[in-house]
Amino acid sequence: MRLRLLLTAGLAAAGLGCGTAPATTGTTTPPPRACADFLSRTDFDVSVMDAELMNPGADTEYCWVDAMIRPNIRFAASLPTHWNGRFVMRGGGGYAGQQPVKGRADPLRDEGWVTASTDTGHDAARYPLASFAHDNRDGEIDYAYRAVHLTAVEVKALIAEHYGRPADYDYWLGCSTGGRQGLMSAQRFPDDFDGIVAGAPVLDFTNTQIGGVWFSRAMRGHPLTLEKIARVGGAIYAACDGLDGLEDGLIDDPRQCRFDPRTDYPRCGGADRVDCLTEGQGETLAKIYGGVVSRGEPYFPGQPLGAELGDPLGPPASRTSGWGGWFVDPAGGTPLLERFGVTFMRYMAFRRDDPDWSLDRFDFDEDPYRMDAIRRILDATNPDLTRFRDAGGRMITYHGWSDTALNPLMAVNYYEDVLAETPDAADFYRLFMVPGMFHCGGGRGINTIDALPDLVAWVETGEAPARLIGRRVDSDGEVLMTRPVCPYPQVARYAGAGDVDDAASFTCRPAPS
């Protein structure tokens, strides 16, 4: 992008020319400078704390750099000796604060990528969840966007210094909070990355936490066990699995499923049993599926149908039900949706003046309209991506339809807003909705998806992704199933012949109206 052109011109003027190029990108790289040279790199804004050559003499040799950006942003970068000319920055999860780990295994780095990450300005071990934001507006801004942007700028400077030229291509790769960070980069800093993978983005962060409070209050009133939720899921799949023309244990678009737990599932006439719903439990599910209501109007979408059944290949929390961990803690503790929502309200939403805030204090008719300050900082909901388009950027978003951590309708609604703002948006930004997938992975069908190779092809050769290939992989790494994931609003349809576990047996077609 423009920054790369400026850096290239500056290096040429300094007599540091571009040399020959790595085979993968068509540019050559002179031998890198000594890793230890970075130990002298300290100025008013950036201090390198550690620079060490790792795996010396091996094909996977790289320079590890651990640094701070004033005042509290820590970042780390790994610069391979055998560089392929590309840079990828990875996103965080949850409320971030994950610290860089020297020597951590990294297949992309071993393939020759420069890799980097940031803690977004705080240490999660010292400041769990949103507690870092208590009376700390600077910390909120670092978390929201400043840390990612400045880290990208500084790592690009390290690359130019180390290799004598800028990267050929700069990429972003993240899911969840990392997805939001990617969208925020496209919206605020369109020159930072040539290509962005923004998986399951918590783009409407503020309303996501309001939804978490709504769902948690509903579950507190008339709770359901994971086993009971899974029983309801069995009825949902019996009613809706075949709507796409193939009974394969997947619901390809839950919006087409018409299931009301209050009328389409047995009611308990007397004592509460696992195979029926009490009247209160039916109302609980209706609130969760129906979504947040404020001032008598729909405010934030409810949980789509289809995540009630578990993933037998997944972690223990989600094996009985995809609601495990997020809506119901299998160990009887506080579910994650409640924990995330409460910490947000305590330390971010209400100007950080109410550390004792509790779940029952939220007023759904008034409090959503008291959060403009944090929305402006944290939410990545701006549908105008024309600056990113004009900078030559390309972006892929994917989201599982059975995600119980982050409402998948956020991704759909945002993408439709982008298309309304810029009708040709599919030329540079595509959304892929994954049937049956949980949060960033796992689920009853496809449990892993890798969009980076498709993004690289799009950025570097202009080959737009007509579909992604998702895989179901067991704990031994064996691929049990492949399935195409189509660009929204297209859906995968069985061709009528061939193995239903083979992506070749499916085509992408327009979604039914």
Order of alpha helices (4+ residues) and beta strands (2+ residues): alpha-beta-beta-beta-beta-alpha-beta-alpha-alpha-beta-alpha-beta-alpha-alpha-alpha-beta-beta-alpha-alpha-alpha-beta-alpha-beta-beta-alpha-beta-beta-beta-beta
